[in-house]
Amino acid sequence: METAAGGRSGRSPQGVVEGSRPSPSPPSPPSPPSPPSPPENDVERRRRRAQFLRDLTEARELRDRVQPRRAKAARLRHALRMRTFRW
């Protein structure tokens, strides 16, 4: 943003006055090393992964219900990709 005198104003492109930000806090001292955690149980990892995938699927279905136009466009794009891919 230019002023009438041709110089720059005191505002950044986002509209925040430069120099008005609080100074960054000093870095915290390093914490003592934590004891090594036991190796993750494979069953627990798979259980959490399955839960994550269920949540992801549920969120995708909710988005498709809430935004049917976007869901239709995504279905059409997927169909086009599948049609152009030759086995």
Buried (B, 14 or more C-beta within 10 A) or exposed (E): EEEEEEEEEEEBEEEEEEEEEEEEEEEEEEEEEEEEEEEEEEEEEEEEEEEEEEEEEEEEEEEBEEEEEEBEEBEEEEEEEEEEEEE
